[in-house]
Amino acid sequence: MVARVTGPLPIAVLVSGAGTNLQALLDTVHGRETEIVAVASSVAGAPALGRAQAHGVPTAVFARAQYPDRATRDAALGDWLSGRKARLVVLAGFMELLGEPFLQRFDGAVINVHPSLLPAFPGIGAIEQALSYGVKGVGVTVHFVDAGVDSGPVILQRALELPAARSVPACSERTHGVPQQVHSVCVVEPKQLRLR
C-alpha cells in the first residue's frame, strides 16, 4: 500500500565530500517542496556536514570502518533515517555502495546524482573515464538506485558540451552546476516514486 505524502516531502541526503549537490538542494527545494530531515555521511568531517548543520539539519556519520560489515552499517543508517521519517533518500556524492536490504527497506525511494550520461561511464571516476574516452560532452543523470552500479532507471538527464580546457576540475565544475537545475525536477515529481 502506497501512502501519499502531504506537505513537503521529507528527504534524507547521503554525502561523502564537499556537499555541492546538497547545497543545491538546500538552496532550491529545502523548506519548499521538500524538507531535508537528515544528512548522513560516510566520512567524518566531510564539509557537507557543515553545510547541513548551518541549515539546522540533523547530521550523523556512518563510516564503514565503524561497523563489522556493510550490512550492519546499512541497518544502522536505515534505522537513523527511518527515525527521522525520511521518505526519499538522495545520494548526492555518496561514495559508498548500499546493500539490497537497505534498498528494499526504502524500495523505489532511493535516487542518485551521477556525473555522466548513464549508461555511459558508471561508477567512480566518471569524469576521468569520459575524458580518457575522448567524448565531446559530459552530463549529469538522476536515477533510481538498484543493486547494480549506476544501473537503475533514469529519471532525468542533462548534457553539457565540454569546456575547451579538458581537465577533470574544469569538467567537475561544469557538472556540479547542473544539479541546481535538475534537483527541483527530480524531487518534486514524486509520482515517479513508490513512496511507502
C-alpha positions as CSV (number, residue, x, y, z in Angstrom):
1,M,0.0,0.0,0.0
2,V,1.4,3.3,-1.0
3,A,0.7,6.3,1.3
4,R,0.5,9.8,-0.2
5,V,2.9,12.5,1.1
6,T,1.1,15.6,2.3
7,G,3.1,18.7,2.7
8,P,6.8,18.9,2.0
9,L,8.4,15.6,1.1
10,P,10.8,14.5,3.9
11,I,14.1,13.6,2.4
12,A,17.5,12.4,3.6
13,V,20.7,13.2,1.8
14,L,23.7,10.9,1.9
15,V,27.1,12.5,1.3
16,S,30.8,11.8,1.4
17,G,32.5,15.1,0.5
18,A,32.1,18.8,-0.1
19,G,28.4,18.7,-0.5
20,T,27.8,20.9,-3.6
21,N,24.8,18.8,-4.6
22,L,23.5,19.0,-1.0
23,Q,23.9,22.8,-1.1
24,A,21.9,22.9,-4.4
25,L,19.1,21.0,-2.6
26,L,19.3,23.3,0.4
27,D,19.1,26.4,-1.8
28,T,16.4,25.2,-4.2
29,V,13.9,22.9,-2.5
30,H,14.5,22.6,1.2
31,G,11.7,24.2,3.1
32,R,9.6,24.4,0.0
33,E,8.7,21.2,-1.9
34,T,10.8,19.2,0.5
35,E,12.1,19.2,4.0
36,I,15.6,17.8,4.4
37,V,15.2,15.9,7.6
38,A,18.6,14.2,7.8
39,V,22.1,14.3,6.3
40,A,24.4,11.3,6.8
41,S,28.0,11.0,5.7
42,S,30.3,8.1,5.2
43,V,33.2,10.4,6.1
44,A,33.7,12.1,9.4
45,G,34.5,15.8,9.0
46,A,33.1,15.9,5.4
47,P,32.4,19.6,4.6
48,A,28.9,18.6,3.6
49,L,28.0,18.1,7.2
50,G,28.8,21.7,8.0
51,R,26.5,22.8,5.2
52,A,23.7,20.8,6.7
53,Q,24.4,22.0,10.2
54,A,24.3,25.6,9.0
55,H,20.7,25.0,8.0
56,G,19.8,23.2,11.2
57,V,19.5,19.8,9.6
58,P,20.4,16.8,11.8
59,T,23.6,15.0,10.8
60,A,25.4,11.8,11.6
61,V,28.4,9.8,10.4
62,F,28.2,6.2,9.3
63,A,31.8,5.3,8.4
64,R,32.1,1.8,7.1
65,A,35.1,1.2,9.3
66,Q,33.0,1.7,12.4
67,Y,30.9,-1.4,11.7
68,P,31.9,-5.1,11.3
69,D,30.4,-5.2,7.8
70,R,28.4,-3.2,5.3
71,A,25.1,-4.9,6.2
72,T,25.4,-3.7,9.9
73,R,26.3,-0.2,8.7
74,D,23.4,-0.1,6.3
75,A,21.0,-1.3,9.0
76,A,22.2,1.4,11.5
77,L,21.9,4.1,8.7
78,G,18.5,2.9,7.8
79,D,17.3,3.0,11.4
80,W,18.6,6.5,11.7
81,L,16.9,7.7,8.5
82,S,13.6,6.0,9.4
83,G,13.7,7.6,12.9
84,R,13.8,10.9,11.1
85,K,10.8,9.9,8.9
86,A,12.7,10.2,5.6
87,R,10.6,9.1,2.7
88,L,13.1,9.7,-0.1
89,V,16.9,9.1,0.1
90,V,19.1,11.1,-2.2
91,L,22.7,10.0,-2.8
92,A,24.5,13.3,-3.5
93,G,28.2,12.5,-3.8
94,F,27.8,9.4,-1.5
95,M,30.9,7.3,-2.4
96,E,29.7,4.0,-0.9
97,L,27.6,1.1,-2.1
98,L,24.3,0.3,-0.3
99,G,23.2,-3.3,0.1
100,E,20.0,-4.8,-1.2
101,P,18.4,-4.9,2.3
102,F,18.8,-1.1,2.6
103,L,17.4,-0.6,-0.9
104,Q,14.4,-2.9,-0.2
105,R,13.7,-1.0,3.0
106,F,13.4,2.2,1.0
107,D,12.0,0.4,-2.0
108,G,11.6,2.7,-5.0
109,A,12.7,5.8,-3.0
110,V,16.5,5.9,-3.3
111,I,17.9,8.2,-6.1
112,N,21.4,9.1,-7.1
113,V,23.0,12.1,-8.8
114,H,25.8,10.8,-11.1
115,P,28.2,12.9,-13.2
116,S,27.7,11.2,-16.6
117,L,25.1,10.4,-19.1
118,L,24.3,6.9,-18.0
119,P,24.6,4.2,-19.1
120,A,28.0,5.7,-20.2
121,F,30.7,5.8,-17.5
122,P,29.1,4.3,-14.4
123,G,30.9,4.0,-11.1
124,I,33.7,6.0,-9.6
125,G,35.7,8.4,-11.7
126,A,33.0,9.0,-14.4
127,I,34.6,12.3,-15.5
128,E,38.0,10.8,-15.7
129,Q,36.5,7.9,-17.8
130,A,34.8,10.3,-20.1
131,L,37.9,12.4,-20.7
132,S,40.0,9.2,-21.3
133,Y,37.5,8.1,-23.9
134,G,37.6,11.5,-25.6
135,V,33.9,12.4,-25.5
136,K,32.8,15.8,-26.7
137,G,30.3,16.3,-23.9
138,V,29.5,15.4,-20.3
139,G,26.4,15.4,-18.3
140,V,24.5,14.5,-15.2
141,T,22.0,11.7,-14.6
142,V,19.5,11.5,-11.8
143,H,18.4,7.8,-11.5
144,F,16.8,5.3,-9.2
145,V,19.3,3.2,-7.3
146,D,19.2,-0.6,-7.7
147,A,21.5,-3.4,-6.8
148,G,23.9,-2.7,-9.7
149,V,26.4,0.1,-10.1
150,D,24.6,3.2,-11.5
151,S,22.3,0.8,-13.4
152,G,18.8,1.9,-12.2
153,P,16.2,3.5,-14.3
154,V,16.9,7.1,-15.4
155,I,14.7,9.9,-14.0
156,L,16.3,12.8,-15.7
157,Q,19.5,13.7,-17.7
158,R,21.2,16.9,-18.7
159,A,24.0,17.1,-21.3
160,L,26.8,19.7,-21.4
161,E,29.5,20.4,-24.0
162,L,33.0,20.0,-22.7
163,P,34.9,23.2,-22.0
164,A,37.9,24.0,-24.1
165,A,40.1,23.1,-21.1
166,R,39.6,19.3,-20.9
167,S,40.7,18.9,-17.3
168,V,38.9,16.9,-14.5
169,P,38.5,20.1,-12.3
170,A,37.0,22.1,-15.2
171,C,34.6,19.3,-16.1
172,S,33.6,18.7,-12.5
173,E,32.8,22.4,-12.1
174,R,30.5,22.3,-15.1
175,T,28.7,19.2,-13.9
176,H,28.3,20.5,-10.4
177,G,26.3,23.4,-11.8
178,V,23.7,21.1,-13.4
179,P,22.1,19.6,-10.3
180,Q,20.9,23.1,-9.2
181,Q,18.8,22.9,-12.4
182,V,17.6,19.4,-12.0
183,H,17.1,18.8,-8.3
184,S,13.7,20.5,-8.1
185,V,12.5,18.5,-11.1
186,C,13.5,15.1,-9.7
187,V,12.4,15.8,-6.2
188,V,9.0,17.5,-6.8
189,E,7.8,14.9,-9.3
190,P,7.1,12.1,-6.7
191,K,4.5,10.5,-8.9
192,Q,7.5,8.6,-10.3
193,L,8.4,7.3,-6.8
194,R,6.8,4.4,-5.0
195,L,6.9,6.0,-1.5
196,R,5.9,3.8,1.3
